[in-house]
């Protein structure tokens, strides 16, 4: 009995989808087209330029080695330097050096600084709407940060060195067009199928002899066939 009910439910599932297939296709296609238009023509691409800085000290003697206390000290200092990256003196110097028309607040939102766990390396990334401008800001920020940090936080024996210089971004990091279209397809499909089941649930009309047996539990004693078109 349970196996029979499961078969009927599965048949009903495919019947509803088949019945509303035009609506499902239209909604899914509309979601894909709208998302594609937004991703390719409306949403402006965002570019990202990255640079890395090492927080340490110059090695005066080749035999001189860092001990664990030195490494721990530099890793703790990293938190301070991360805050200095978006400080007012650094932002002002960056705006002036890069010759860009941004306020301190706007530029600060474009900057993301973080430290690589367990290392003395600080990563700085700049995001913007123009690849060349983003690259220019990244270089200006790196120079301004290294220069101004000496005045803001004059720590004896600590040196900031550029490990990886920024490069002009070759492709935007977002929008991810293919991913957006794929997500739109999946969401459109699920939403349209869900809507199909809602419409079917709300439709309580009797359309076939199977509906009479299923909902009214009455036997069908006769069927009136469709009348053919009368020809003169």
Protein Blocks (a to p, Z undefined) as FASTA:
>chain_A
ZZmmmmmmmmmmmmmmmmmmmmmmmmmmmmmmmmmmmmmmmmccddddddddddddddfb
lklccdfklmmmmmmmmmmmmmmmmgmklmmmmmmmnopabdfklmmmmpccdddehiab
dcdddddfbfklmmmmmmmmmmmmmmmmmmmmccehiacddfbdcdddfbdfbdcfklmm
mmmmmmmmmmmmmmmmmmmmmmmcdfbfklmmmmnopacfbdcdddddddZZ
